[in-house]
Amino acid sequence: MKRMIIALVAVLFAANIASAQNYMVVNSETVFKSLKEYNSALEQIETLSAEYQAKVDAKFQEVEKLYNNYMQQRASLSEGVRQQYEQNILKKESEATEYQESLFGTDGELMKQRMSLIQPIQKRVFDAIESVSQQYGYDLVIDIAANPTVLYYSSKVDFTERIIEALK
């Protein structure tokens, strides 16, 4: 008799836990792409990236030109002059690499621009998601754009369009 009561309590407890898990599904990629300011920010970042890449390419082309000139003149140069050329080439290459890192690195200018343009938009989207989830009483939000292991979800729990509407 005790076992039956314990089993019944365990089943009721498990059912209570399962019913308490309220979740909603959002496709954040769709939400972001629906925002004009996000798309505009991405275009600005892409333009800036192309400009920076052109500057970096010019620096590396300069290094390549120095190297090619050196290789053509190498046979006629003394050992001391060769070493000077090689050191100059290595110095220019190092400068070009440092410049590339200052633009494209994790603390580079492009990342700073990306953060300043994208972060406010992300905050607005995440605040809208939080607001909608609280409004409808959901405890968990699953982003299906970032989770390729979601195999199925009901359209009843997909709140992507409601988030987009909340942002307008």
PAZAPA-4460 file (N, C-alpha, C; in steps of 0.05 Angstrom, whole numbers, plus 32768, in hexadecimal, padded with zeros to 4 digits):
% residues 168
    n_x    n_y    n_z   ca_x   ca_y   ca_z    c_x    c_y    c_z   seq   type   mol
   8010   7FE8   8000   8000   8000   8000   8011   8019   8000     1      M     A
   8027   8019   8010   8039   8030   8011   8045   8034   7FF5     2      K     A
   804D   801F   7FE8   8059   8022   7FCD   8046   802F   7FBA     3      R     A
   802D   8027   7FBB   8019   8033   7FA9   8016   8051   7FAE     4      M     A
   8016   8059   7FC7   8013   8075   7FCE   802B   8084   7FC5     5      I     A
   8043   8079   7FCA   805B   8086   7FC1   805C   8089   7FA3     6      I     A
   8054   8074   7F94   8054   8075   7F77   8040   808A   7F6D     7      A     A
   8029   808B   7F7A   8015   809F   7F72   801F   80BB   7F77     8      L     A
   802C   80C0   7F8D   8037   80DA   7F93   804D   80E1   7F7F     9      V     A
   805D   80CE   7F78   8073   80D3   7F65   8067   80DA   7F49    10      A     A
   8052   80CC   7F41   8046   80D1   7F27   8039   80ED   7F27    11      V     A
   802B   80F4   7F3D   801F   810F   7F3F   8034   8125   7F3F    12      L     A
   804A   8120   7F4D   8060   8133   7F4F   806C   8137   7F33    13      F     A
   8072   8121   7F24   807D   8123   7F0A   806A   8131   7EF6    14      A     A
   8050   812B   7EF9   803D   8139   7EE8   803B   8157   7EEE    15      A     A
   803E   815E   7F07   803E   817A   7F0F   8056   8188   7F04    16      N     A
   806D   817C   7F05   8086   8188   7EFA   8083   818B   7EDC    17      I     A
   8079   8177   7ECE   8077   8178   7EB1   8063   818E   7EA8    18      A     A
   804E   8191   7EB7   803A   81A6   7EB0   8044   81C2   7EB7    19      S     A
   8057   81C4   7EC9   8062   81DE   7ED1   8076   81E9   7EBE    20      A     A
   807F   81D9   7EAB   8093   81E3   7E98   8085   81F1   7E81    21      Q     A
   8082   820A   7E83   8076   821A   7E6E   808D   8226   7E5D    22      N     A
   808C   8221   7E44   80A1   822A   7E32   8095   8235   7E19    23      Y     A
   80A6   8247   7E0C   809E   8252   7DF2   80B6   8250   7DE0    24      M     A
   80B1   8250   7DC7   80C6   824D   7DB2   80C7   8267   7DA3    25      V     A
   80E0   8271   7D9E   80E4   8289   7D8E   80FB   8284   7D7B    26      V     A
   80F8   828D   7D62   810E   828C   7D4F   811B   82A8   7D4E    27      N     A
   8130   82AB   7D5D   813D   82C6   7D60   8147   82D0   7D46    28      S     A
   8150   82BE   7D35   815B   82C7   7D1B   8145   82D5   7D0A    29      E     A
   812D   82C9   7D0B   8116   82D6   7CFD   810F   82F0   7D09    30      T     A
   8110   82F2   7D23   810A   830B   7D31   811E   8320   7D29    31      V     A
   8137   831A   7D2B   814C   832E   7D24   814A   8337   7D07    32      F     A
   8146   8324   7CF5   8144   832B   7CD8   812C   833B   7CD2    33      K     A
   8118   833B   7CE3   8100   834B   7CDE   8104   8369   7CE6    34      S     A
   811A   836F   7CF3   811F   838A   7CFC   8131   8399   7CE8    35      L     A
   8127   83B0   7CDE   8136   83C0   7CCB   8151   83C9   7CD6    36      K     A
   8150   83D2   7CF0   8169   83DC   7CFC   817E   83C6   7CFE    37      E     A
   8176   83AE   7D02   8189   8398   7D04   8196   8393   7CE8    38      Y     A
   8185   8392   7CD4   818F   838E   7CB9   81A1   83A5   7CB0    39      N     A
   819A   83BD   7CB8   81AA   83D5   7CB2   81C5   83D3   7CC1    40      S     A
   81C5   83CB   7CDA   81DD   83C8   7CE9   81F0   83B3   7CDC    41      A     A
   81E4   839D   7CD3   81F4   8388   7CC6   8201   8393   7CAC    42      L     A
   81F2   83A3   7C9D   81FD   83AF   7C85   8214   83C2   7C8B    43      E     A
   8211   83D2   7CA0   8226   83E4   7CA9   823F   83D4   7CB1    44      Q     A
   823B   83BF   7CBF   8252   83AE   7CC8   825F   83A1   7CB0    45      I     A
   8250   8398   7C9D   825B   838C   7C85   826B   83A0   7C74    46      E     A
   8261   83B8   7C72   826F   83CD   7C64   8289   83D4   7C72    47      T     A
   8288   83D7   7C8C   829F   83DD   7C9B   82B4   83C7   7C99    48      L     A
   82AA   83AE   7C9A   82BC   8397   7C98   82CA   8397   7C7D    49      S     A
   82BC   839D   7C67   82C8   839E   7C4D   82DE   83B4   7C4B    50      A     A
   82D8   83CB   7C57   82EB   83E1   7C58   8304   83D9   7C67    51      E     A
   8300   83CD   7C7F   8317   83C4   7C8F   8327   83AF   7C80    52      Y     A
   8319   839C   7C73   8328   8387   7C65   8339   8393   7C4E    53      Q     A
   832E   83A7   7C40   833E   83B4   7C2B   8357   83C1   7C36    54      A     A
   8355   83CD   7C4E   836D   83D9   7C5A   8381   83C4   7C62    55      K     A
   8377   83AE   7C6E   8389   8398   7C76   8396   838C   7C5D    56      V     A
   8387   8387   7C48   8392   837C   7C30   83A8   838E   7C24    57      D     A
   83A4   83A8   7C26   83B8   83BB   7C1B   83D2   83B8   7C2B    58      A     A
   83D0   83B5   7C45   83E8   83B2   7C56   83F7   8398   7C4F    59      K     A
   83E8   8382   7C4B   83F5   8369   7C45   8400   8369   7C28    60      F     A
   83F3   8378   7C16   83FE   837B   7BFB   8418   838A   7BFB    61      Q     A
   841A   839D   7C0D   8433   83AC   7C10   844A   839A   7C19    62      E     A
   8443   8388   7C2C   8457   8375   7C36   845F   8362   7C1F    63      V     A
   844B   8359   7C10   8451   8347   7BFA   8463   8354   7BE5    64      E     A
   845D   836E   7BE0   846D   837D   7BCC   848A   8380   7BD6    65      K     A
   848D   8386   7BF0   84A8   8387   7BFC   84B7   836D   7BF9    66      L     A
   84A9   8357   7BFE   84B5   833D   7BFD   84BD   8336   7BE0    67      Y     A
   84AC   833C   7BCD   84B2   8336   7BB1   84CA   8346   7BA7    68      N     A
   84CB   8360   7BAF   84E2   8370   7BA8   84FC   8365   7BB5    69      N     A
   84FA   835D   7BCD   8510   8351   7BDB   851A   8338   7BCD    70      Y     A
   8508   8327   7BC5   850F   830E   7BB8   851D   8313   7B9D    71      M     A
   8514   8328   7B8F   8521   832F   7B76   853D   833A   7B7A    72      Q     A
   8542   8348   7B8F   855B   8355   7B94   856E   8345   7BA6    73      Q     A
   8564   8330   7BB1   8571   8321   7BC6   858E   8318   7BBE    74      R     A
   8590   830E   7BA6   85AA   8304   7B9D   85C0   831A   7B9C    75      A     A
   85B8   8332   7B96   85CB   8348   7B94   85D0   8357   7BAE    76      S     A
   85C3   834F   7BC3   85C6   835E   7BDC   85DA   8351   7BEF    77      L     A
   85E7   8361   7BFF   85FA   8356   7C13   85E9   834A   7C2A    78      S     A
   85F7   833B   7C3A   85E9   832D   7C50   85DC   8340   7C64    79      E     A
   85EA   8356   7C6A   85DF   836A   7C7C   85C6   8378   7C71    80      G     A
   85C6   837E   7C57   85AF   838B   7C4B   8598   8377   7C49    81      V     A
   859E   835E   7C44   8589   8349   7C43   857B   8347   7C5E    82      R     A
   858B   8347   7C73   857F   8345   7C8E   856D   835D   7C94    83      Q     A
   8576   8375   7C8B   8566   838D   7C8F   854B   838A   7C80    84      Q     A
   854D   8381   7C67   8534   837D   7C57   8521   8369   7C65    85      Y     A
   852D   8353   7C6E   851C   833E   7C7B   850F   8348   7C94    86      E     A
   851F   8357   7CA4   8514   8363   7CBD   84FE   8377   7CB7    87      Q     A
   8502   8387   7CA2   84EE   839A   7C9A   84D4   838C   7C91    88      N     A
   84D7   8377   7C81   84C0   8367   7C78   84B1   835B   7C8F    89      I     A
   84C0   834F   7CA2   84B3   8343   7CB9   84A5   8358   7CCB    90      L     A
   84B2   836F   7CCD   84A6   8385   7CDD   848C   838E   7CD0    91      K     A
   848C   8392   7CB5   8474   839B   7CA7   845E   8385   7CA9    92      K     A
   8466   836C   7CA7   8452   8356   7CA9   8446   8356   7CC5    93      E     A
   8456   835A   7CD9   844C   835B   7CF5   843A   8372   7CF9    94      S     A
   8440   8389   7CEE   842F   83A1   7CF0   8414   839C   7CE2    95      E     A
   8415   838F   7CCB   83FC   8389   7CBC   83EB   8375   7CCC    96      A     A
   83F7   8362   7CD9   83E8   834E   7CE9   83DC   835C   7D01    97      T     A
   83EC   836E   7D0E   83E1   837D   7D25   83CA   838F   7D1D    98      E     A
   83CD   839B   7D06   83B7   83AD   7CFB   839E   839C   7CF6    99      Y     A
   83A2   8385   7CEA   838B   8373   7CE5   837D   836B   7CFF   100      Q     A
   838D   8365   7D13   8382   835E   7D2D   8373   8375   7D3A   101      E     A
   837E   838D   7D37   8371   83A5   7D42   8356   83AB   7D35   102      S     A
   8352   83A2   7D1D   8339   83A6   7D0F   8326   838E   7D13   103      L     A
   8330   8376   7D10   831F   835E   7D0F   8321   834C   7D28   104      F     A
   8332   8353   7D3B   8335   8342   7D53   831D   8343   7D65   105      G     A
   831F   8334   7D7A   8308   8333   7D8E   8304   834E   7D9B   106      T     A
   8319   835E   7D9D   8316   8379   7DA9   831A   838F   7D93   107      D     A
   8318   8386   7D7A   831D   8398   7D64   8306   83AC   7D5E   108      G     A
   830B   83BE   7D4C   82F8   83D2   7D45   82DE   83C7   7D3A   109      E     A
   82E0   83B2   7D2A   82C7   83A7   7D1E   82B6   839B   7D34   110      L     A
   82C2   838D   7D47   82B2   8382   7D5D   82A5   8398   7D6E   111      M     A
   82B4   83AE   7D72   82A9   83C4   7D82   8291   83D0   7D73   112      K     A
   8294   83D4   7D59   827E   83DE   7D49   8266   83CC   7D4A   113      Q     A
   826B   83B2   7D47   8256   839E   7D48   8247   839F   7D63   114      R     A
   8256   83A1   7D78   824A   83A2   7D93   8239   83BC   7D96   115      M     A
   8243   83D2   7D8D   8234   83EB   7D90   821B   83EC   7D7F   116      S     A
   821B   83DF   7D68   8204   83DF   7D56   81F0   83C9   7D5D   117      L     A
   81FA   83B1   7D64   81E8   839A   7D67   81DE   8397   7D84   118      I     A
   81EE   839D   7D98   81E6   8399   7DB4   81CC   83A6   7DBC   119      Q     A
   81C8   83BF   7DB4   81AE   83CC   7DBC   8196   83BD   7DAF   120      P     A
   8199   83B4   7D97   8184   83A5   7D89   817F   838A   7D98   121      I     A
   8195   837D   7D9F   8192   8363   7DAD   8184   8367   7DC8   122      Q     A
   818B   837C   7DD5   817E   8382   7DEF   8160   8386   7DEC   123      K     A
   8159   8395   7DD7   813D   839A   7DD2   812E   8380   7DCC   124      R     A
   813A   836F   7DBB   812D   8356   7DB4   812B   8344   7DCD   125      V     A
   8140   8342   7DDD   813F   8330   7DF4   812B   833B   7E09   126      F     A
   8129   8356   7E0B   8115   8361   7E1E   80F9   835B   7E14   127      D     A
   80F5   835C   7DFA   80DA   8355   7DEF   80D3   8338   7DF4   128      A     A
   80E7   8327   7DF0   80E3   830A   7DF5   80DC   8305   7E13   129      I     A
   80EA   8312   7E24   80E5   8310   7E41   80C9   831A   7E48   130      E     A
   80C2   8331   7E3C   80A8   833D   7E42   8091   832B   7E38   131      S     A
   8093   8320   7E20   807E   830E   7E16   807D   82F5   7E26   132      V     A
   8094   82EA   7E2D   8094   82D1   7E3D   8087   82D5   7E58   133      S     A
   808C   82EC   7E65   807F   82F2   7E7E   8061   82F8   7E7B   134      Q     A
   805A   8305   7E65   803E   830C   7E60   802D   82F2   7E5C   135      Q     A
   8038   82DE   7E4F   8029   82C5   7E4A   8030   82B0   7E5F   136      Y     A
   8041   82B6   7E72   8046   82A3   7E88   8059   828C   7E81   137      G     A
   806C   8291   7E70   807F   827C   7E68   8098   827F   7E79   138      Y     A
   80A3   8268   7E81   80BA   8267   7E92   80D4   8262   7E82   139      D     A
   80D1   8258   7E6A   80E9   824F   7E5B   80E4   8258   7E3E   140      L     A
   80FA   8263   7E32   80F9   826B   7E16   810E   825B   7E07   141      V     A
   8106   824E   7DF2   8119   823E   7DE2   811C   824C   7DC7   142      I     A
   8135   8252   7DC1   813C   825F   7DA7   8142   8249   7D93   143      D     A
   8130   8246   7D7F   8134   8230   7D6C   8148   8238   7D56   144      I     A
   814F   8251   7D54   8163   8259   7D40   817F   824F   7D49   145      A     A
   8184   824E   7D63   819E   8247   7D6D   81A0   8229   7D76   146      A     A
   818A   821B   7D75   818A   81FF   7D7F   8181   81EC   7D69   147      N     A
   8194   81E1   7D5A   818C   81CF   7D45   8182   81B3   7D4E   148      P     A
   8182   81AE   7D68   8179   8194   7D72   815B   8193   7D78   149      T     A
   814D   81AA   7D75   8130   81A9   7D79   8124   819B   7D61   150      V     A
   8117   8185   7D66   810C   8175   7D50   80EF   817B   7D4A   151      L     A
   80E1   8184   7D5E   80C5   818A   7D59   80BB   819E   7D6F   152      Y     A
   80AA   81B0   7D67   809C   81C1   7D7B   8081   81C8   7D6E   153      Y     A
   806E   81CD   7D7F   8054   81D4   7D76   8053   81F2   7D6F   154      S     A
   8044   81F9   7D5B   8042   8215   7D53   8034   8225   7D6A   155      S     A
   8027   8218   7D7C   801A   8226   7D92   802E   8233   7DA4   156      K     A
   8046   8228   7DA6   805A   8233   7DB7   806E   8245   7DA9   157      V     A
   806B   8249   7D8F   807D   825A   7D7F   8073   8277   7D81   158      D     A
   8082   8287   7D8F   807A   82A3   7D94   808B   82B7   7D83   159      F     A
   8098   82AD   7D6E   80A8   82BE   7D5D   8099   82D7   7D53   160      T     A
   8082   82D2   7D48   8072   82E8   7D3C   8069   82FC   7D52   161      E     A
   8062   82F1   7D69   805A   8303   7D7F   8071   8315   7D89   162      R     A
   8089   830A   7D88   80A0   831A   7D90   80A5   8330   7D7B   163      I     A
   80A2   8328   7D61   80A6   833C   7D4C   8091   8353   7D4F   164      I     A
   8078   834B   7D55   8063   835F   7D59   8069   8371   7D71   165      E     A
   8074   8365   7D86   807A   8374   7D9E   8090   8388   7D99   166      A     A
   80A1   8383   7D86   80B7   8395   7D80   80AF   83AC   7D6E   167      L     A
   8098   83AA   7D62   808F   83C0   7D50   8081   83D6   7D5F   168      K     A
***
